[in-house]
Amino acid sequence: MYTYNEFDTAFIDTRNAQFRSQVERRIDGSLTEDEFKPLRLMNGLYLQLHAYMLRVAIPYGTLNGGQMRQLAFIADKWDKGYGHFTTRQNIQFNWPELKDVPDILGALASVEMHAIQTSGNTIRNVTADHFAGAAADEIADPRPVAELIRQWSTDHPEFQFMPRKFKVAVTGSPNDRAVTRAHDIGLRMVEKDGLAGFEVIVGGGLGRTPMIGKVITDFLPQEDLLPYIESIVSVWNQIGRRDNKYKARIKITVHEHGIEEIRRLVDERFAVVKGTFSGIDQQRLAEYKAQFAAPEFVKKSEVTFKNAYHNDPVFRSWADTNLTAHKADGYSIVSISIKKQGDTPGDATSDQMRLMADLAEQFGHNELRISHEQNVILPHVHKSDLPAVHAALKTQGLATANIGLISDIIACPGMDYCALATARSIPVAQEIATRFDDLKLEHEIGNLKIKISGCINACGHHHVGHIGILGLDRAGVESYQVTLGGDHTETAKVGDRAGPGFSAKEIVPAVERIVDAYLEFRTGKDEEFIETYRRLGLAPFKSALYPEAQADAA
């Protein structure tokens, strides 16, 4: 993974010193909150419903054991003993005191981490496939490219005061695990005539106006990537709406001007920008690729794995659900669920973080990943070590065998924390997960993505959930709207709104009716929920969801 050089260290130290001074001036009253707000947002510090919240970047979701252990230390020393992993591959600390934030940033800097550009109208943390560098299906590891974009975008003078925030995602696999089509720019690595390049997608995004991104070019050579991205951002920065923050995202710009006109403007700008790149970007990319070289994989017997798999049904269930094929023989990718039924999705305690750090160092070539689905990944584990990893995970409640199942729910913090939320998300996720665990139906149901947002900003990705749930305020009462058939993969689609919302008491039974309908309608256990929905459409599910309406119509 990328290691800081002298410039990086000096840059972060200087930024932290500046912010320490700004915090001191806010505390002594020299700065008002309005004056302090843009300064704190530049350093990832929000003012939430009950307290400040610090959002820390985990670039493209990659960190090592020492970094994870430092996050645990921060959680214990300056927070309440836990952190919240987000759909943007960040971690949030929900309870820091303002006076302590400079010390937290110093602790992060000591392990080459920071909170820069995790907020504000800038290019945010670049996200990537959480299986990058390990997946059997990828063309190449996308993280060097993500690092190149991160370096280019950090404190870029042209892009610090854009119309709105800007998000970039990159994947090296034809199977999209990075939600590229719901980003301002999505990059999907493709091959053409034996050369690797990128399909470039622009104008995706969720929120109050969900849109699936459009392909601006189906093949961009790797050497043109950075000037082309700069051209896209430059065009949007010039013509994007600034009169209305809800219409300021590039998705609205693409919608209003059309993809053909945006392509023309970008090509025009690219013809100018390309000549300003001397090739240093490609030299840097080559250096980054060397830093992301695969670890030295070993050859070992798999007997211990096979014995555990055949003799321990609990281990077998976990292995069947939480392991993914690795590109190296004898290895697996381990997805650690931090979605134990009844727990808060995305939350990890300091003890859990320390254990995951230990496992990475002992069994995982000192690598960890954070997924956009709010789980933690050990990307390189030899199969012979899997029984020991599973046994260790059980000691901290991290061995839940539910990756991709109905209790593996994405949920934003909702009204329990967020000042923007209009309804709670966490209790709904907990109740759904607990209900289907009680019914013992999770594995019978199979792959089913539930995603929950506590407001129209859609931080919980509800628009692209197989079952999406949006919490709203209706005259002071929480109401939950349901969408069906959303998809975040390479076949991305915004879900269909089913109808009127449900109260907090009604939403779990409503989800149960949807699932019952699926189990009835599917052609067999091999047909997943999304496949059944695509085959039948909304109508039969809507009938199951609103039985009273059907009775009235009869």
Secondary structure, DSSP 8 states (H G I E B T S, - for coil): -----HHHHHHHHHHHHHHHHHHHHHHTTSS-HHHHHHHHHTTTEEE-SSSEEEEEE-GGGEE-HHHHHHHHHHHHHHSSSEEEE-TTSEEEES---GGGHHHHHHHHHTTT---TTSSSSSB---EE-TTTTTBTT-SS--HHHHHHHHHHHTT-GGGSS-SS-B-EEEESSSS--S-GGGSSEEEEEEEETTEEEEEEEES-B-TTS-B--EEEEEEEEGGGHHHHHHHHHHHHHHHS--S-GGG-SHHHHHHHH-HHHHHHHHHHHHHHHGGG--SHHHHHHHHHHHHT----------HHHHHHHHH-HHHHHHHHHHEEEBSSTTEEEEEE----TTS-TTEEEHHHHHHHHHHHHHHSTT-EEE-TTS-EEEEEEEGGGHHHHHHHHHTTT-----TTSTT--EE--GGGT-SS-SS-SHHHHHHHHHHHHHHT-HHHH-S--EEEESSTT-TT-GGGSSEEEEEEEETTEEEEEEEES-B-STT-B--EE-SS-EETTTHHHHHHHHHHHHHHH-SSTTS-HHHHHHHH-SHHHHHHH-HHHHHHH-
